[in-house]
Amino acid sequence: MLFFRSEERVREWCKATGHPLRPLVRMDQLWDMAQAWYATRLEASARRPQPAEMRMILGRLGLVEEFWDPLSDAFRDSPGGSSRS
């Protein structure tokens, strides 16, 4: 994960390094996602959110593009993407 001051800086970095621009997440969205994702982490019954729960969390944050879908492989085989085994 890389952090940038602005979308403009992200675009400059992508252009300079030849990396494709991917969907972005703002720091406030990242913070809200972490709070929802790990809300029950200290409870004995804590578990990872299931795909439907992930979609709900991400959807509330406005992260609805296919990139954020936990069941999507849209970026897996694209340039700069990572393959899952």
Secondary structure as UniProt FT lines:
FT   HELIX           7..17
FT   HELIX           27..37
FT   TURN            38..42
FT   TURN            44..45
FT   HELIX           51..60
FT   TURN            61..62
FT   HELIX           66..68
FT   TURN            70..71
FT   TURN            74..77
FT   TURN            79..80
//
